[in-house]
Amino acid sequence: MSLSNLTKEIQKQKNPQKALFLQRYFKTGKGEYGEGDIFLGLTVPQQRIIAKKFCDLSLEETLKLLKSTIHEYRSIALMILVWSYQKTSTVKKQTIVETYLKHTTYINNWDLVDASAPYILGDYLFTKKKDLLYKLAKSKNLWERRIAMLTTYYFIKNNEFYDALKVANILLRDQHDLVHKAVGWMLREIGKRSQKTEELFLKKHYLTIPRTMLRYAIERFSKEKRKDYLIKEKH
């Protein structure tokens, strides 16, 4: 399976009308977070089918795909990387992680982060020291900060909340809405497994927590409890 065949497959399925919608949805206008990104209009299921078909693409060719200016190319490249990581040996897993970290420049939209960070970095760091995680959380790069938060999704799903809460604490004063949403989402995921743990964090920080983050975090709470937190947050 060659890269040229893969790109031909993608091009065959492009949908200009859908592409226009996606360019608006992913904020590709001037000054927006996805400025200049190019879409072809493939759906995520279409991308998954292509990624599965070309899952044996070499790491070298997968990286060429990841470096594309076209969003779907990068998305499919990351799907292939995730699949490769899950199927390979421990030694090769490290190579994929190192490759992933060297190319975060191209993991530059929220969907790309969310579909890759938990499944590559999350799995890899779960039983290791987390220094790298905290370094990413303090990065000047928006997407690396989101990678840090989404990496902890893997930990959360395995009922380990310490590092997720620590990263959330680092990102509490972040200025970007996409980080606020990521933190709120992960707090909500913690709450699904231990509402007590989530509420201990929220009660400690509700006076300073960004409103979007708080709204995401309390989404599954009762109407009365959500109202209580929002009233407190106003004061």
N, C-alpha and C positions, 0 to 999 in steps of 0.2 A: 504494500500500500504506500504510494508515494504522495509527497506534499502537493504536487501538481494535480493529481487525481482528486485529492481532498478539496482543494480550492475550486476545481471545476464543479464538484458536487455542491459546494456552497453557492457558487454563482448561479447554478441552475435553479436554485430555490429562492432566489432573492425576490423581494416583494416591495417595490418602490413606495406604494401607499402605506404599507405597514412601517417601512423605514422612516417615513416622515413623522408618523406617530411616535416611534421610539426615540427619535432625535429630540422631540419635545419632552417626552416622558423622562428621559435621562439627562435633561438640562444641558444640551450641547451648544446653547447660544453663547454669545460673547459675554464674558464675565461670569458665566455659570460654572458649576463644578465639573461638568463634562464637556467643557468648551472644545469644539473642533472634532469631537468624536464622530466617526462615520458608521452608519448602520446600513445593512442590506435588507433588513426586514424579516429575518428568520425567527421563528418562535423558539422558545427553549426546548420543547420536545423535538423539533426538527434538528436542533443543534446536538441534542443527546444522541439521536439516531446516527448522525454523521460521526460524532466522537466515538461511539461504540464500533462503528464500521472500520474506523481508522485507528483503533486503540493501540495497535502495534507500531505506530509511527515512531521513528527514532527520536531520542531526546534532542538531538541536534536539529531535526526538522520541526519538532514541536516548538522549539525556541524561536525558530524563524517565523512560525505562525503567531506566537505570542507577541512578537515585536511588530506586528502589523498595525497599521492605522485604522483597520476595520474592526469594529467591536466584536462581531460574531467570530472572527478569526481568533481573537484573544480568548474569547469565552470558550470556544471549542478546544483551544490549546490547553486551557486550565482543566477542562473536563478530562482530557487525555492524561494530564499530569496526575490528577487525583486517582484515576483508574490505575495508572502505572504504579503510583505509590502504594496503593492497596494490594497490588498483586505481586510486588517485588520483594527481594530479600532485605534484611536489615541494613546491609552495607549500601545497597542501591537506594534505600529510603533516604539515607543521609545525603546522598548525591542530589536527589530530587529536592530535598529541603534546602540545601545550599543553593541550588539553581533557583528555586522559588524566591529566596531572600535576595539574591543578586538582581532579580528582575522585577522588583515591586513597582518600578516606574511604569510598567505595563499593566499592572493590576490596579487599574485606575478608575474604577467605578464601583458603586456599592454592590452590584450584583456579582461582579467578578470576585470581590473580596469574600462575599457571603458563601459563594459556591466552592471556595477553595480553602480558605484559612482553617476552618474547623477540621477538615478532613486530611490536611497535610500537616500544618504546624500543630494543630490541636492534638492529633494522635502522637506526633513525634515528641512533643514536649511534656506529655502527660506524666511520664515517669522520670523526667529529667529536671535539672535546675531551671528556674524560670527567668534567669537574668535577661535573656534575649527578649522575653515577653515585655518586661518593664522598659527595656530600651526602646522597643517599638511604640509602647504607650506614650513615651516622651518625645517621639519623633516630631519634626516640623512638617513631615509629610502627612496630610490628612488620611490617606489610604493606609499608611502604616499604622496609624493610631486605630483606625477601624479594624485592621487585621489583628492587632493586639486584642481588642475586645471580642471579636468573633472567634478567635482562636480558643478562647475560654468556653465557647459553646460545647466543645467536646468534653471539657472537664465537668461542666454543669450536667451534661447528659449522663455522666458517670458519678453524679452526686458529690462532686468535689467543688466547693464554692469559694474557698479561701482566695485563690488567685483571681477569680472573676471579680470578687469584691474589691480586691486590692487594685486591680486595673481600673475598675469603675471609680474608685476613689481618686486615682491619678487624673482621670478624665472628667471629673465633676465640673471643672471650670473651663473645659474646652469651649472654644468659640463657635464650633461648627455644628450645624443642625444634624448632619449625618452621623456625627459622633454621638450627639445627644440621643438620637433614635436608637443607635446600636447599644448604648449603655442601658437605656430604658428597656429595650427588648431583652437583654441578657438578665437584667434584674427580674423581669417578668418570668423568664424561664426558671430562675432560681425559685421564685415564688410558687411556681407550679409544683415544685418538689418539696419546698419548705417555706411556707408563707411567713413563718416566724423569723427565719433568717433574713428574708427580704425586708420585713418590717423593721427589724432591728437596725438595718442599714438606713432605711428611709427615715425613721424617727431621729436618727443621729444627724441626717443631712438635709431634711426637708426644707430648711430655711434658705439653703444655698443651691439646691438642686435646680437645674434649668427646667422650665415648665414643660417643654416637649419631652424631656427625659422622664419627668415625673408622670406625665400622662401615659406614656408607653408602659412605664413600670407598674402602674396601678390599674391597667386596663381590665384585668380579670377580678378585681376586688368588687365587693358589693357596691351598689349605687351609693349607699349611705357612707361607706368607708371612703370611696373615691371623693365624695363631696367634702368629707372631713379633711382629707389631705390637701385638697385644692384650696379650701378656706384657710388652712394653716399656712399654705405656701404664699397666699396673698399678703399675709401679715408677717 
